């Protein structure tokens, strides 16, 4: 370094020529030029590009191999295999050189990420994750819906039994209500619940129901590039953390709603425990768009759905019974997360949603007016029918079968069911209980007309207030006829 300083001082300060400095300091003219012009740092040699025919040959051979070899994500071209193919093609190159070239290609092909900024109220990221829970003692795989506000980092999460469009839309409705506002944009994968068709670039054709939600809640839907999960890395990482923090150990509850309430409370408690949460959340809340005045109906509607001749309707692949008077009509159905509804005019039937391929037939609510005219049908469905009627009906059926056999019992039960239809279920059950207690024929008691006598019109003289009169029955009169041998 002292020699470099002396050469620069003699030329630049003292005014000596560069030839003089070369002779005086015993260095070449090129060295003097480098030191005086400052082209390179003193003590280091200037990089010189070298011609490498072997390297150029390897690059050309590797380009030819890559252009013709078909690969996919799991059957990719390794450096070792590329070297083998190059050698088989007649070129002699070293395996180390091929590995170096392949490493350079991979590094150059990797994406460069940009540190992003998230203004308050601007963006939320949405995704689904799988999780395990115990519902009523049964282990089930459920789907965790997560919406994360990227500016404040606040999350909404909810567990669903399925990952379909109904649950997807319901998650948005619950999230907007939970936050008390709607972000300007939401980012998604290209899931079928939202995207009907992927167009050029970032353009997407939205599914009709999801498009209706974006219009109703006034937010913009943005979509990640296909097969690129890190485009919304915030919610990807957060969903995994929620599973590790709030779903370990595996939660259990009587219903999925109970588990959801506990999980959401735990996630929100952890968020509020952070010192910076209050300020960031108040800023984001003020920037959110106001929630819609009317709640969006996330259920899937189906119009002009035919009711079969058996008075059943199929909703999302499952069969449900409806009133027998609806047979062969067309109804409107709604499939929700946990319930389904069928509407015919002003009438409506709401049932608990069941899995695809299952059936939910309510004989007691929908078929009594038909069963009272079809004794053999009564016999066929007696088990389910009596369980649905409840009360004293199972005991009546068992008694009838014991006394008369199944065929005759079915005919008698059909007459009893007529009593359910005409005077009403409560009155029918009261008469059945009374008949069983008295040993009377149940069907005979049910045929007695109902006489409504207001209690205010019954006047009992004071002398008879304490008199107890036992109920009589036909059996008592039979006993009187046998007195004294009269029969």
NUNUBA-553162 format. One record per residue (C-alpha): residue number from 1; residue in one letter; chain; x, y, z. Coordinates in steps of 0.2 Angstrom, whole numbers, plus 5000, padded with zeros to 4 digits. Example, Ala and Ser with C-alpha at 12.3 -4.5 7.8 and 13.67 -1.06 7.14 Angstrom:
BEGIN
 lofi rodo mikol    X    Y    Z
    1    a     A 5062 4978 5039
    2    s     A 5068 4995 5036
//
This chain:
BEGIN
 lofi rodo mikol    X    Y    Z
    1    x     A 5000 5000 5000
    2    x     A 5015 5012 5003
    3    x     A 5021 5009 4986
    4    x     A 5005 5012 4978
    5    x     A 5003 5029 4988
    6    x     A 5021 5034 4983
    7    x     A 5017 5031 4964
    8    x     A 5001 5040 4965
    9    x     A 5009 5055 4974
   10    x     A 5024 5056 4962
   11    x     A 5013 5057 4947
   12    x     A 4997 5066 4953
   13    x     A 5006 5078 4966
   14    x     A 5024 5080 4960
   15    x     A 5020 5080 4942
   16    x     A 5032 5066 4937
   17    x     A 5028 5056 4921
   18    x     A 5021 5039 4922
   19    x     A 5037 5033 4912
   20    x     A 5048 5040 4926
   21    x     A 5037 5032 4940
   22    x     A 5039 5015 4931
   23    x     A 5058 5016 4931
   24    x     A 5059 5024 4948
   25    x     A 5048 5011 4957
   26    x     A 5053 4996 4945
   27    x     A 5035 4992 4940
   28    x     A 5027 4990 4923
   29    x     A 5018 5005 4915
   30    x     A 5002 4995 4916
   31    x     A 5004 4994 4934
   32    x     A 5007 5013 4936
   33    x     A 4992 5016 4925
   34    x     A 4981 5005 4936
   35    x     A 4987 5013 4952
   36    x     A 4985 5031 4945
   37    x     A 4968 5029 4937
   38    x     A 4961 5019 4952
   39    x     A 4953 5005 4941
   40    x     A 4955 4992 4954
   41    x     A 4957 4992 4973
   42    x     A 4976 4992 4977
   43    x     A 4982 4975 4981
   44    x     A 4969 4966 4970
   45    x     A 4971 4960 4952
   46    x     A 4959 4966 4939
   47    x     A 4947 4952 4934
   48    x     A 4950 4945 4917
   49    x     A 4937 4935 4907
   50    x     A 4944 4919 4901
   51    x     A 4939 4909 4886
   52    x     A 4933 4891 4892
   53    x     A 4929 4880 4877
   54    x     A 4925 4866 4888
   55    x     A 4912 4876 4898
   56    x     A 4904 4883 4882
   57    x     A 4903 4865 4876
   58    x     A 4895 4859 4892
   59    x     A 4882 4874 4891
   60    x     A 4877 4870 4873
   61    x     A 4875 4851 4877
   62    x     A 4865 4855 4893
   63    x     A 4854 4867 4883
   64    x     A 4851 4853 4870
   65    x     A 4846 4840 4884
   66    x     A 4834 4852 4893
   67    x     A 4825 4857 4877
   68    x     A 4820 4839 4873
   69    x     A 4819 4830 4890
   70    x     A 4801 4829 4896
   71    x     A 4800 4831 4915
   72    x     A 4787 4836 4929
   73    x     A 4788 4840 4947
   74    x     A 4791 4823 4953
   75    x     A 4801 4817 4939
   76    x     A 4813 4831 4937
   77    x     A 4830 4832 4928
   78    x     A 4845 4830 4941
   79    x     A 4862 4836 4937
   80    x     A 4869 4818 4938
   81    x     A 4856 4812 4925
   82    x     A 4859 4827 4914
   83    x     A 4878 4822 4914
   84    x     A 4874 4804 4910
   85    x     A 4863 4810 4895
   86    x     A 4877 4822 4889
   87    x     A 4890 4808 4889
   88    x     A 4878 4796 4880
   89    x     A 4876 4810 4867
   90    x     A 4895 4809 4863
   91    x     A 4901 4824 4873
   92    x     A 4915 4822 4886
   93    x     A 4912 4835 4900
   94    x     A 4915 4834 4919
   95    x     A 4901 4830 4931
   96    x     A 4906 4844 4942
   97    x     A 4905 4857 4928
   98    x     A 4887 4850 4924
   99    x     A 4882 4852 4943
  100    x     A 4889 4869 4943
  101    x     A 4879 4874 4928
  102    x     A 4863 4866 4934
  103    x     A 4865 4875 4951
  104    x     A 4867 4892 4942
  105    x     A 4851 4888 4931
  106    x     A 4841 4884 4947
  107    x     A 4846 4900 4956
  108    x     A 4842 4911 4941
  109    x     A 4825 4903 4939
  110    x     A 4820 4906 4957
  111    x     A 4808 4920 4960
  112    x     A 4813 4936 4968
  113    x     A 4801 4942 4981
  114    x     A 4796 4960 4985
  115    x     A 4793 4966 5003
  116    x     A 4775 4972 5003
  117    x     A 4765 4985 5013
  118    x     A 4747 4983 5019
  119    x     A 4737 4999 5021
  120    x     A 4723 4997 5034
  121    x     A 4707 4990 5028
  122    x     A 4715 4986 5011
  123    x     A 4718 4967 5010
  124    x     A 4712 4951 5018
  125    x     A 4718 4933 5014
  126    x     A 4707 4918 5014
  127    x     A 4710 4899 5014
  128    x     A 4704 4882 5021
  129    x     A 4714 4870 5031
  130    x     A 4711 4852 5037
  131    x     A 4709 4848 5056
  132    x     A 4704 4834 5067
  133    x     A 4691 4836 5081
  134    x     A 4680 4825 5092
  135    x     A 4662 4829 5090
  136    x     A 4650 4819 5103
  137    x     A 4664 4807 5106
  138    x     A 4668 4804 5087
  139    x     A 4684 4808 5078
  140    x     A 4680 4819 5063
  141    x     A 4690 4828 5049
  142    x     A 4684 4845 5047
  143    x     A 4689 4861 5037
  144    x     A 4696 4876 5045
  145    x     A 4691 4893 5037
  146    x     A 4703 4907 5040
  147    x     A 4701 4925 5035
  148    x     A 4716 4936 5040
  149    x     A 4716 4955 5039
  150    x     A 4734 4958 5034
  151    x     A 4737 4976 5041
  152    x     A 4732 4972 5059
  153    x     A 4734 4953 5058
  154    x     A 4717 4950 5066
  155    x     A 4710 4933 5061
  156    x     A 4693 4925 5060
  157    x     A 4692 4906 5060
  158    x     A 4678 4893 5059
  159    x     A 4677 4874 5057
  160    x     A 4665 4867 5044
  161    x     A 4660 4849 5040
  162    x     A 4663 4852 5022
  163    x     A 4674 4863 5010
  164    x     A 4660 4867 4998
  165    x     A 4653 4884 4992
  166    x     A 4640 4885 5005
  167    x     A 4653 4884 5019
  168    x     A 4664 4895 5009
  169    x     A 4651 4909 5008
  170    x     A 4645 4906 5026
  171    x     A 4663 4909 5032
  172    x     A 4663 4926 5023
  173    x     A 4647 4931 5031
  174    x     A 4652 4926 5048
  175    x     A 4669 4935 5046
  176    x     A 4662 4951 5041
  177    x     A 4650 4951 5055
  178    x     A 4664 4947 5067
  179    x     A 4676 4961 5061
  180    x     A 4662 4973 5060
  181    x     A 4667 4978 5042
  182    x     A 4673 4973 5025
  183    x     A 4690 4974 5018
  184    x     A 4693 4982 5001
  185    x     A 4700 4966 4993
  186    x     A 4701 4948 4998
  187    x     A 4715 4936 4991
  188    x     A 4711 4918 4987
  189    x     A 4717 4902 4979
  190    x     A 4709 4897 4963
  191    x     A 4696 4886 4972
  192    x     A 4680 4880 4963
  193    x     A 4669 4888 4976
  194    x     A 4675 4905 4969
  195    x     A 4682 4903 4952
  196    x     A 4672 4896 4937
  197    x     A 4686 4898 4924
  198    x     A 4704 4904 4924
  199    x     A 4706 4917 4910
  200    x     A 4722 4926 4904
  201    x     A 4734 4932 4918
  202    x     A 4725 4937 4934
  203    x     A 4708 4938 4926
  204    x     A 4695 4925 4932
  205    x     A 4677 4921 4928
  206    x     A 4668 4920 4945
  207    x     A 4655 4908 4950
  208    x     A 4638 4916 4951
  209    x     A 4635 4914 4970
  210    x     A 4652 4921 4974
  211    x     A 4650 4935 4962
  212    x     A 4633 4939 4971
  213    x     A 4643 4940 4988
  214    x     A 4656 4952 4981
  215    x     A 4642 4963 4974
  216    x     A 4632 4962 4990
  217    x     A 4647 4965 5002
  218    x     A 4656 4977 4990
  219    x     A 4674 4970 4990
  220    x     A 4686 4965 4976
  221    x     A 4691 4947 4974
  222    x     A 4710 4944 4969
  223    x     A 4717 4927 4965
  224    x     A 4734 4920 4967
  225    x     A 4744 4912 4952
  226    x     A 4740 4894 4950
  227    x     A 4750 4882 4961
  228    x     A 4758 4897 4970
  229    x     A 4754 4896 4988
  230    x     A 4766 4909 4994
  231    x     A 4756 4923 4985
  232    x     A 4746 4923 5001
  233    x     A 4759 4917 5013
  234    x     A 4751 4927 5028
  235    x     A 4736 4916 5029
  236    x     A 4745 4900 5025
  237    x     A 4757 4903 5040
  238    x     A 4743 4909 5051
  239    x     A 4732 4894 5047
  240    x     A 4746 4882 5053
  241    x     A 4749 4892 5069
  242    x     A 4730 4891 5073
  243    x     A 4730 4872 5072
  244    x     A 4746 4871 5083
  245    x     A 4740 4884 5096
  246    x     A 4721 4883 5097
  247    x     A 4718 4865 5091
  248    x     A 4731 4855 5101
  249    x     A 4726 4845 5110
  250    x     A 4712 4839 5098
  251    x     A 4697 4849 5104
  252    x     A 4681 4840 5109
  253    x     A 4663 4845 5111
  254    x     A 4645 4840 5110
  255    x     A 4643 4849 5094
  256    x     A 4654 4858 5081
  257    x     A 4647 4875 5086
  258    x     A 4653 4872 5104
  259    x     A 4671 4869 5098
  260    x     A 4670 4884 5086
  261    x     A 4665 4896 5100
  262    x     A 4680 4890 5111
  263    x     A 4692 4890 5097
  264    x     A 4687 4908 5091
  265    x     A 4688 4914 5109
  266    x     A 4706 4907 5111
  267    x     A 4712 4915 5094
  268    x     A 4705 4932 5099
  269    x     A 4712 4931 5116
  270    x     A 4729 4928 5110
  271    x     A 4728 4942 5097
  272    x     A 4722 4955 5111
  273    x     A 4736 4949 5122
  274    x     A 4749 4957 5110
  275    x     A 4754 4975 5115
  276    x     A 4752 4983 5098
  277    x     A 4736 4974 5094
  278    x     A 4724 4988 5101
  279    x     A 4731 5002 5091
  280    x     A 4733 4992 5075
  281    x     A 4715 4985 5076
  282    x     A 4707 5002 5079
  283    x     A 4716 5009 5064
  284    x     A 4711 4995 5053
  285    x     A 4693 4995 5059
  286    x     A 4691 5013 5055
  287    x     A 4697 5009 5037
  288    x     A 4685 4995 5034
  289    x     A 4670 4997 5023
  290    x     A 4654 4996 5033
  291    x     A 4645 4979 5033
  292    x     A 4630 4976 5022
  293    x     A 4613 4981 5030
  294    x     A 4605 4964 5025
  295    x     A 4613 4948 5029
  296    x     A 4619 4938 5014
  297    x     A 4610 4921 5012
  298    x     A 4624 4909 5010
  299    x     A 4613 4894 5007
  300    x     A 4612 4886 4990
  301    x     A 4595 4889 4982
  302    x     A 4587 4877 4969
  303    x     A 4571 4882 4960
  304    x     A 4558 4871 4953
  305    x     A 4564 4855 4962
  306    x     A 4551 4841 4959
  307    x     A 4543 4832 4973
  308    x     A 4542 4813 4970
  309    x     A 4526 4803 4970
  310    x     A 4532 4797 4987
  311    x     A 4532 4815 4993
  312    x     A 4551 4816 4995
  313    x     A 4563 4829 4988
  314    x     A 4582 4827 4985
  315    x     A 4593 4841 4991
  316    x     A 4612 4840 4988
  317    x     A 4611 4821 4985
  318    x     A 4601 4817 5001
  319    x     A 4582 4812 5002
  320    x     A 4570 4822 5013
  321    x     A 4552 4819 5016
  322    x     A 4539 4833 5014
  323    x     A 4520 4834 5018
  324    x     A 4511 4821 5007
  325    x     A 4500 4835 5000
  326    x     A 4516 4842 4991
  327    x     A 4518 4826 4981
  328    x     A 4521 4829 4962
  329    x     A 4522 4848 4965
  330    x     A 4538 4858 4962
  331    x     A 4546 4867 4977
  332    x     A 4561 4879 4981
  333    x     A 4575 4871 4991
  334    x     A 4589 4879 5001
  335    x     A 4604 4870 5006
  336    x     A 4614 4877 5021
  337    x     A 4629 4872 5032
  338    x     A 4619 4862 5045
  339    x     A 4600 4863 5039
  340    x     A 4590 4862 5023
  341    x     A 4574 4870 5019
  342    x     A 4560 4866 5006
  343    x     A 4546 4879 5003
  344    x     A 4530 4877 4994
  345    x     A 4520 4893 4993
  346    x     A 4520 4900 5011
  347    x     A 4523 4883 5019
  348    x     A 4540 4878 5024
  349    x     A 4549 4862 5030
  350    x     A 4566 4864 5039
  351    x     A 4577 4848 5042
  352    x     A 4594 4844 5049
  353    x     A 4606 4842 5034
  354    x     A 4612 4824 5032
  355    x     A 4626 4816 5021
  356    x     A 4624 4813 5003
  357    x     A 4615 4797 4999
  358    x     A 4606 4796 5016
  359    x     A 4587 4798 5019
  360    x     A 4577 4808 5032
  361    x     A 4559 4802 5032
  362    x     A 4547 4809 5045
  363    x     A 4532 4797 5045
  364    x     A 4524 4805 5060
  365    x     A 4524 4823 5052
  366    x     A 4521 4820 5034
  367    x     A 4512 4804 5031
  368    x     A 4499 4801 5044
  369    x     A 4484 4805 5032
  370    x     A 4491 4792 5020
  371    x     A 4495 4779 5033
  372    x     A 4478 4779 5040
  373    x     A 4472 4772 5024
  374    x     A 4486 4760 5021
  375    x     A 4487 4747 5035
  376    x     A 4501 4736 5026
  377    x     A 4511 4752 5025
  378    x     A 4509 4755 5043
  379    x     A 4515 4737 5046
  380    x     A 4531 4740 5035
  381    x     A 4536 4757 5044
  382    x     A 4529 4753 5061
  383    x     A 4547 4754 5070
  384    x     A 4551 4771 5064
  385    x     A 4533 4778 5065
  386    x     A 4531 4773 5083
  387    x     A 4547 4780 5088
  388    x     A 4543 4796 5080
  389    x     A 4526 4797 5087
  390    x     A 4533 4793 5105
  391    x     A 4522 4794 5120
  392    x     A 4511 4779 5123
  393    x     A 4511 4774 5104
  394    x     A 4526 4761 5105
  395    x     A 4517 4752 5119
  396    x     A 4500 4752 5110
  397    x     A 4508 4744 5095
  398    x     A 4517 4731 5105
  399    x     A 4501 4727 5114
  400    x     A 4491 4726 5097
  401    x     A 4504 4714 5089
  402    x     A 4504 4703 5105
  403    x     A 4485 4702 5105
  404    x     A 4480 4701 5087
  405    x     A 4496 4698 5077
  406    x     A 4505 4710 5065
  407    x     A 4493 4710 5051
  408    x     A 4477 4714 5062
  409    x     A 4487 4726 5073
  410    x     A 4492 4736 5057
  411    x     A 4473 4738 5053
  412    x     A 4469 4743 5070
  413    x     A 4484 4755 5071
  414    x     A 4478 4763 5055
  415    x     A 4461 4767 5063
  416    x     A 4471 4774 5078
  417    x     A 4481 4785 5066
  418    x     A 4465 4792 5060
  419    x     A 4462 4798 5077
  420    x     A 4479 4807 5077
  421    x     A 4474 4816 5060
  422    x     A 4456 4821 5066
  423    x     A 4456 4827 5084
  424    x     A 4475 4830 5084
  425    x     A 4490 4822 5091
  426    x     A 4489 4828 5109
  427    x     A 4471 4823 5111
  428    x     A 4474 4806 5103
  429    x     A 4489 4802 5115
  430    x     A 4478 4807 5130
  431    x     A 4464 4795 5124
  432    x     A 4477 4781 5120
  433    x     A 4484 4783 5138
  434    x     A 4466 4783 5145
  435    x     A 4461 4767 5135
  436    x     A 4477 4758 5141
  437    x     A 4474 4762 5159
  438    x     A 4456 4756 5158
  439    x     A 4459 4741 5147
  440    x     A 4447 4747 5134
  441    x     A 4449 4745 5115
  442    x     A 4460 4760 5110
  443    x     A 4452 4761 5092
  444    x     A 4435 4762 5100
  445    x     A 4439 4776 5112
  446    x     A 4447 4786 5097
  447    x     A 4431 4785 5088
  448    x     A 4421 4794 5102
  449    x     A 4418 4812 5096
  450    x     A 4427 4825 5105
  451    x     A 4416 4836 5116
  452    x     A 4424 4852 5122
  453    x     A 4415 4857 5139
  454    x     A 4421 4873 5147
  455    x     A 4426 4869 5165
  456    x     A 4417 4885 5170
  457    x     A 4400 4877 5166
  458    x     A 4403 4862 5178
  459    x     A 4395 4866 5195
  460    x     A 4398 4853 5209
  461    x     A 4387 4854 5224
  462    x     A 4397 4857 5240
  463    x     A 4391 4840 5247
  464    x     A 4399 4830 5233
  465    x     A 4416 4839 5233
  466    x     A 4425 4826 5242
  467    x     A 4416 4811 5234
  468    x     A 4428 4801 5223
  469    x     A 4420 4792 5208
  470    x     A 4430 4778 5200
  471    x     A 4430 4777 5181
  472    x     A 4420 4763 5174
  473    x     A 4424 4752 5160
  474    x     A 4415 4738 5149
  475    x     A 4425 4725 5160
  476    x     A 4415 4731 5175
  477    x     A 4398 4728 5167
  478    x     A 4404 4711 5161
  479    x     A 4408 4707 5179
  480    x     A 4390 4712 5184
  481    x     A 4382 4701 5171
  482    x     A 4392 4686 5179
  483    x     A 4385 4689 5196
  484    x     A 4373 4675 5202
  485    x     A 4377 4664 5188
  486    x     A 4369 4675 5175
  487    x     A 4380 4675 5159
//
